[in-house]
Amino acid sequence: MDRAALETALERTSVNDDGRSGATLERVTLADGSRVVVKRFDPKIDLVMLITGDDHGREVRMVRRGVLDGLPPTVRHAALGGWYDEDAGVLVMRDLGDAVLDWESVVTPEQARTAMTATAELHSAYLGAAPAGLTPLDVHLGIFEPRRIQPYAGDAIIDFALRGWELWAEIAPGEVGERVLELALDTSPIAAACARFPATFVHGDLATVNMAFEPDRPGCLTLIDWGMATAGPGALDVGELLARCAHLFAVDGPEDLVQLYCEAAGPAYDDDAMRLGLLAGLARLGWNKALDIADHPDPAVRERERAALPWWLRQAELALGTGLV
């Protein structure tokens, strides 16, 4: 797919980016009647690019270098091609339509197994051989550190994060909560701890909104939005997914998702790495949990997140007890 095909497009419509990435999306109908989604990365307006120092669109470069062509059979991507228009990156993707989940999609037990198995197989395929040119791990882990995001106050997601960390001490009092906040303010100890484990290809933005289950590919997980991909312990993806979306999976609890990942990873599974991954997920996204507990307009969400917090604090306690951080 190249830019010439877009020049003869029949129709273009804006797409709501529910992933909240900051990139702009268009659904484009090509001259032959097929549809694609075009994603544009502009470092002047894309908040994620600004915070992570991405001045060209890392995902475009990954596609152009063929990084995603080596994914294991159970993991798919949607990219068809990419290029650069002056300062902006352009990525053309297959239109996955309703196969892409959203922030309210319920993930069935079968889909949960597929997702965790595919994620484990992604990590196994690249264990010790992560691609070059990914988002630096320290940048990935520290994307919501208040010192990093304070200059961008005024943007809704930034203001939410800053408020959430302000609320954290009240929501999670006690020694464990204090340690988590310390790590949220400075994630460098987590980055140092990650260096003690074999690195792999970490998607880096694992959430339901970046997942699709395509009907013609049973047993496969299609992942989009690879721009935050990094090299580190695979458990970072698990911690990220559970911190953001565990409540959307039709399983008994987050420990069931960890167990599915463990079974798929086999001998590569490491308890300490998983504890570190879960701690990293909480230190990176605990602001969202605090915000939901204190400020969410739906009392059911407030109660759900309050009920889930002790599990997360227990995982943090176990991770801190390893002495890795």
C-alpha positions as CSV (number, residue, x, y, z in Angstrom):
1,M,0.0,0.0,0.0
2,D,1.4,3.4,-1.0
3,R,0.3,7.0,-1.0
4,A,-0.8,6.9,-4.7
5,A,-3.7,4.6,-3.7
6,L,-5.0,7.3,-1.3
7,E,-4.9,10.0,-3.9
8,T,-7.8,8.4,-5.8
9,A,-9.8,7.6,-2.7
10,L,-13.6,7.8,-3.1
11,E,-14.5,8.8,0.5
12,R,-12.8,9.8,3.7
13,T,-14.5,9.9,7.2
14,S,-13.0,10.8,10.5
15,V,-12.7,8.0,13.1
16,N,-13.0,8.5,16.8
17,D,-9.7,7.3,18.3
18,D,-11.0,5.6,21.5
19,G,-7.5,4.6,22.3
20,R,-6.8,8.2,23.1
21,S,-3.4,8.1,21.4
22,G,-3.4,11.6,20.1
23,A,-3.0,10.5,16.5
24,T,-5.7,11.2,13.9
25,L,-7.6,8.4,12.2
26,E,-9.5,8.4,8.9
27,R,-11.5,5.6,7.4
28,V,-10.8,5.7,3.6
29,T,-12.7,4.0,0.8
30,L,-10.3,3.3,-2.0
31,A,-11.1,3.3,-5.7
32,D,-11.6,-0.4,-5.8
33,G,-14.2,-0.2,-3.0
34,S,-12.1,-1.6,-0.3
35,R,-11.6,0.3,3.0
36,V,-8.6,1.1,5.0
37,V,-7.9,3.1,8.1
38,V,-5.2,5.8,7.8
39,K,-3.4,7.0,11.0
40,R,-1.3,10.2,11.0
41,F,1.4,10.9,13.5
42,D,2.1,14.6,14.0
43,P,4.7,15.4,16.6
44,K,3.4,18.9,17.0
45,I,0.0,17.8,18.3
46,D,0.3,14.2,19.3
47,L,0.6,14.2,23.1
48,V,2.1,10.7,23.4
49,M,4.8,11.6,20.8
50,L,5.6,14.8,22.7
51,I,5.9,13.0,26.1
52,T,8.0,10.1,24.7
53,G,10.2,12.2,22.4
54,D,8.9,10.5,19.3
55,D,9.6,13.1,16.5
56,H,8.7,10.9,13.5
57,G,6.2,8.1,14.4
58,R,8.0,5.0,15.8
59,E,5.2,2.8,14.6
60,V,5.7,3.9,11.0
61,R,9.4,3.1,11.2
62,M,8.6,-0.3,12.7
63,V,6.4,-1.1,9.7
64,R,8.8,0.2,7.2
65,R,11.6,-1.9,8.7
66,G,9.4,-5.0,8.7
67,V,9.6,-5.4,12.5
68,L,6.0,-6.7,12.6
69,D,6.5,-9.2,9.9
70,G,8.1,-11.7,12.3
71,L,5.2,-12.0,14.7
72,P,4.2,-15.6,15.7
73,P,1.2,-17.1,13.9
74,T,-1.2,-16.4,16.8
75,V,-0.4,-12.6,16.7
76,R,-1.5,-10.4,13.9
77,H,-1.1,-6.8,13.0
78,A,-3.1,-4.6,10.7
79,A,-0.5,-2.5,9.0
80,L,-0.4,-2.4,5.2
81,G,2.2,0.2,4.7
82,G,3.6,3.5,5.9
83,W,5.6,6.6,4.9
84,Y,6.5,10.1,6.0
85,D,4.8,13.3,4.7
86,E,7.1,16.1,5.6
87,D,7.1,16.0,9.5
88,A,4.2,13.6,9.9
89,G,4.2,9.8,9.8
90,V,1.4,8.0,7.9
91,L,0.3,4.4,8.6
92,V,-2.3,2.6,6.5
93,M,-4.0,-0.3,8.1
94,R,-6.6,-2.9,7.4
95,D,-10.1,-1.8,8.4
96,L,-10.9,-4.2,11.3
97,G,-14.3,-2.8,11.8
98,D,-16.3,-4.2,14.7
99,A,-13.6,-6.8,15.4
100,V,-11.8,-4.1,17.5
101,L,-12.8,-4.1,21.1
102,D,-13.6,-0.9,23.0
103,W,-13.4,0.3,26.6
104,E,-16.7,-1.5,27.4
105,S,-16.4,-4.7,25.4
106,V,-16.7,-7.9,27.5
107,V,-13.9,-10.4,26.7
108,T,-15.3,-13.9,26.8
109,P,-13.4,-16.7,28.5
110,E,-12.4,-18.2,25.1
111,Q,-11.2,-14.8,24.0
112,A,-9.3,-14.3,27.3
113,R,-7.5,-17.6,26.7
114,T,-6.7,-16.6,23.1
115,A,-5.4,-13.2,24.2
116,M,-3.2,-14.4,27.0
117,T,-1.9,-17.3,24.9
118,A,-1.0,-15.1,22.0
119,T,0.6,-12.5,24.3
120,A,2.8,-15.3,25.9
121,E,3.7,-16.6,22.4
122,L,4.7,-13.1,21.3
123,H,7.0,-12.8,24.3
124,S,8.4,-16.3,23.8
125,A,9.1,-15.6,20.1
126,Y,11.3,-12.6,20.8
127,L,12.8,-13.7,24.2
128,G,16.4,-12.4,24.2
129,A,15.9,-10.9,20.7
130,A,13.8,-7.8,21.0
131,P,13.9,-5.6,17.9
132,A,15.9,-2.4,18.0
133,G,14.5,1.1,17.8
134,L,11.7,0.7,20.2
135,T,10.5,3.2,22.8
136,P,13.2,3.3,25.6
137,L,12.0,1.3,28.6
138,D,12.5,4.2,31.0
139,V,10.4,6.4,28.9
140,H,7.7,3.7,28.6
141,L,7.6,3.1,32.3
142,G,7.6,6.8,33.2
143,I,5.1,8.1,30.8
144,F,2.7,9.2,33.6
145,E,5.3,10.4,36.1
146,P,4.0,13.8,37.3
147,R,7.3,15.5,36.6
148,R,7.1,14.4,32.9
149,I,3.5,15.3,32.3
150,Q,3.2,18.5,34.4
151,P,4.3,20.6,31.4
152,Y,1.3,19.3,29.5
153,A,-1.3,20.2,32.1
154,G,-4.5,21.5,30.6
155,D,-4.9,18.4,28.4
156,A,-7.7,16.3,29.8
157,I,-5.8,13.0,30.2
158,I,-2.9,14.8,31.8
159,D,-5.1,16.6,34.3
160,F,-6.8,13.3,35.2
161,A,-3.4,11.6,35.8
162,L,-2.2,14.5,38.0
163,R,-5.4,14.5,40.0
164,G,-5.2,10.7,40.4
165,W,-1.8,10.8,41.9
166,E,-2.8,13.6,44.2
167,L,-5.6,11.3,45.5
168,W,-3.5,8.2,45.8
169,A,-2.2,8.8,49.4
170,E,-5.8,9.1,50.6
171,I,-7.0,6.1,48.5
172,A,-4.1,3.8,49.5
173,P,-2.7,4.8,52.9
174,G,0.0,2.8,54.5
175,E,3.5,1.6,53.7
176,V,2.7,-0.3,50.5
177,G,0.7,2.6,49.1
178,E,3.5,5.0,50.0
179,R,6.1,2.8,48.2
180,V,3.9,2.6,45.1
181,L,3.6,6.4,45.0
182,E,7.4,6.7,45.4
183,L,7.8,4.5,42.3
184,A,5.0,6.4,40.5
185,L,7.0,9.6,41.0
186,D,10.2,8.0,39.9
187,T,10.0,4.7,37.9
188,S,13.8,4.4,37.5
189,P,14.0,1.6,40.2
190,I,11.5,-0.4,38.2
191,A,13.5,0.1,35.0
192,A,16.6,-1.1,36.9
193,A,14.8,-4.2,38.2
194,C,13.6,-5.0,34.7
195,A,17.2,-5.2,33.5
196,R,17.7,-8.3,35.6
197,F,15.3,-10.3,33.5
198,P,15.6,-11.4,29.8
199,A,14.1,-8.8,27.5
200,T,11.5,-9.5,24.9
201,F,9.2,-7.6,22.5
202,V,6.7,-5.9,24.7
203,H,3.6,-4.4,22.9
204,G,3.6,-1.6,25.5
205,D,0.0,-0.5,25.1
206,L,-1.9,-3.6,25.8
207,A,-5.6,-2.8,26.3
208,T,-8.9,-4.0,24.9
209,V,-9.1,-1.0,22.6
210,N,-5.9,-2.2,20.9
211,M,-7.2,-5.8,20.5
212,A,-9.3,-7.4,17.8
213,F,-10.6,-10.9,17.3
214,E,-11.1,-11.4,13.6
215,P,-13.8,-14.0,12.8
216,D,-11.7,-15.6,10.0
217,R,-8.7,-16.2,12.2
218,P,-9.9,-18.1,15.3
219,G,-7.3,-18.5,18.0
220,C,-5.5,-15.4,16.8
221,L,-5.2,-12.0,18.5
222,T,-4.8,-8.9,16.3
223,L,-3.0,-6.0,18.0
224,I,-2.9,-2.4,16.9
225,D,-1.1,0.7,18.2
226,W,2.5,-0.6,18.5
227,G,4.0,2.9,18.9
228,M,4.8,2.3,22.6
229,A,6.4,-1.1,22.1
230,T,9.5,-1.5,24.2
231,A,12.1,-4.1,25.2
232,G,11.7,-5.6,28.7
233,P,10.1,-8.5,30.6
234,G,7.0,-9.8,28.9
235,A,5.1,-9.5,32.2
236,L,5.0,-5.7,31.7
237,D,2.3,-6.3,29.1
238,V,0.3,-8.4,31.6
239,G,0.6,-5.8,34.3
240,E,-0.5,-3.1,31.9
241,L,-3.5,-5.1,30.6
242,L,-4.7,-6.0,34.0
243,A,-4.3,-2.5,35.4
244,R,-6.4,-1.1,32.6
245,C,-8.9,-3.8,31.7
246,A,-9.1,-6.7,34.1
247,H,-12.7,-5.9,34.9
248,L,-13.6,-6.4,31.2
249,F,-12.6,-10.1,31.2
250,A,-15.3,-12.7,32.0
251,V,-13.1,-14.6,34.4
252,D,-13.2,-14.9,38.2
253,G,-10.4,-12.4,38.7
254,P,-7.1,-11.0,37.5
255,E,-5.3,-14.0,38.9
256,D,-7.1,-16.2,36.3
257,L,-5.5,-14.1,33.5
258,V,-2.1,-14.5,35.1
259,Q,-2.6,-18.2,35.3
260,L,-3.6,-18.4,31.6
261,Y,-0.4,-16.5,30.7
262,C,1.6,-18.8,32.9
263,E,0.2,-21.9,31.3
264,A,1.0,-20.5,27.8
265,A,4.5,-19.3,28.7
266,G,5.5,-22.6,30.1
267,P,9.2,-22.8,31.3
268,A,9.7,-19.2,30.3
269,Y,7.3,-18.0,33.0
270,D,9.0,-16.3,36.0
271,D,7.1,-15.5,39.2
272,D,9.4,-12.7,40.1
273,A,9.1,-11.1,36.7
274,M,5.3,-11.3,36.9
275,R,5.3,-9.7,40.3
276,L,7.5,-6.9,38.9
277,G,5.2,-6.6,35.9
278,L,2.1,-6.2,38.1
279,L,3.9,-3.6,40.3
280,A,4.9,-1.7,37.2
281,G,1.3,-1.7,36.0
282,L,0.1,-0.2,39.3
283,A,2.9,2.3,39.5
284,R,2.2,3.4,35.9
285,L,-1.6,3.4,36.1
286,G,-2.5,3.7,39.8
287,W,-3.6,7.2,39.2
288,N,-6.6,5.9,37.1
289,K,-7.6,3.6,39.9
290,A,-7.5,6.4,42.5
291,L,-9.5,8.6,40.2
292,D,-12.2,5.9,39.6
293,I,-12.4,5.2,43.3
294,A,-12.7,8.9,44.4
295,D,-14.4,10.7,41.4
296,H,-16.1,8.3,39.0
297,P,-19.7,9.4,38.6
298,D,-21.0,5.8,38.5
299,P,-21.1,4.3,42.1
300,A,-20.8,0.8,40.7
301,V,-17.4,1.7,39.2
302,R,-16.3,3.3,42.4
303,E,-17.2,0.2,44.3
304,R,-15.7,-2.2,41.8
305,E,-12.3,-0.4,41.8
306,R,-12.3,-0.1,45.6
307,A,-13.0,-3.8,45.9
308,A,-10.1,-4.6,43.5
309,L,-7.5,-2.3,45.1
310,P,-6.5,-4.7,48.0
311,W,-5.6,-7.3,45.4
312,W,-3.3,-4.8,43.6
313,L,-1.7,-3.7,46.9
314,R,-1.1,-7.3,47.8
315,Q,0.7,-7.8,44.5
316,A,2.7,-4.7,45.1
317,E,3.6,-6.0,48.6
318,L,4.8,-9.3,47.1
319,A,6.9,-7.6,44.5
320,L,8.5,-5.2,47.0
321,G,9.2,-8.2,49.2
322,T,11.4,-9.8,46.5
323,G,14.0,-7.1,47.1
324,L,14.2,-6.4,43.3
325,V,13.0,-2.8,43.7
